[in-house]
């Protein structure tokens, strides 16, 4: 499998884990010293903390996540993935009720991302840095 295909397969598994709310599957995508840089929030370090942060984000109403690799750039042990994101959100509580009253059940938000993967000693790829933001 070439590097782009490998990154696309991993990205699809990640998006499926988020959509399926399989939070335990998210931590293993990240290496031990990985950093997650969510928009408007402090940097998070380490797989367990990143997993917990993503879980909190999803529990705020994310229903689906679609990730598309636009560019996959390889350099030594590092792979940079530049991508597009599509998130379907159904906010809980009053905001969700307001949307329903306006005739909308869900919101779709588009964005972009940069993920830096690092080849591990065993040849697998793990995320070392991950960030995204809305368009």
N, C-alpha and C positions, 0 to 999 in steps of 0.2 A: 504494500500500500504506500502510495507517495504521501509526502508530508501534508499537502493540501487536503487530500482525502481523509487522512487521519484526523486532522483538526476539524474538518466538517463533521466527521462521525462523532467525535468527542463533544462538539458543540451541540449536535442534535440530542445526544444523551443528556447533556446538562439541561437543555430546554425542556426535555421530557420530564426530567426529575422535578423541575420547578412546577411545570403544569400539573403533574401528578401529585404534587406536594410530598414528594419522597425526599424530605430534607436530609435524612441520614446519608443519602447518596451524594450529596453536594460536597461535603468535607473532603472526601478522597480525591476530588479533582484538584485540590490545592496542595502545594508543597508546604513543608513545615514552617518556613519563614515567609510564606505568601502574604501579600498585602492587597486588600480590597479598598478601593477609593470610591465609595458611593457619593453621588452628588449631594451637596449641602449637609454633609455629615463628616465626622472625624474618620481618619484612616483606621482600618481594622486589620489586625495581624494574626495569622495562624488559622488553620483549617476549622477548628471548633468555633472560634469567634466569628469567622466569616460565615460559616453555616448558620449560626444563630442570627446574625445580622440579616442574611438573605431570608431566613424564615420570617423574621419580623416584617420585612418589606412585603413578602408574599401575603402574609396574614392581614395586611392592610387592604386587601381586595384584589390582588393580582389573580386572574383566572387562567390566562394562558401566556406563554412566552415563546416567541419565535425569534431565532437567531440566524443571521445569514452572514457568512464570511464573504467579504468583498475582496480583500487582499490577504494573502498569506505570504509573509516575507520570512525567509529562512536565513539565518546567519550563525554558523557554528552550532552550539547547543541551544540557541534561542530561536523561537519562532514568534513573530509578531502577527497577530490576527486583527485586522481592521474590519469592523462589521457594522451591520444594521440590526436594530432591534425593533420588534413590534410586541407591545404588551397590551393585553386586554384586561381592563380593570372594572370591577364591580364593587365600588366602595361600600363598606358596611354602614349601618346607622343612618343618620339624617341625610347625609350626602347621597347615599344610595336611594333613599326614599325620594329625594328631590329629583334625581335623574329619572326615576320611574314616573313621577308626576309629569315630567317634561317629555315623556314618551321614549326615553332611552333606557335600555337595560344595562348597557355597558359602554365604557369609553375605550377607544383604541388610541394608544400613544406610540409614536414612532421616535426612534432615537438612533444613536450610534455608540460604538464601543471600541475599546482597544484592550486586547488580552495578550499578555506576554506569557508564552509557554516556555518551559525549559525541559530539555531532554534529561531524564534521570539516568542514573548509572545502569539501571536494568533496561534502558531503551524506551521506557514509557514517557509520555508527555504529561507534565503537571503545570498548573497555572502558578506563576510567581507574582503576577500583577494583573489586576482586573479593574477596569473603570468603565463607566457608561454615563450618558446624559441624554436628555430629551432634545428633540429638534425644536 
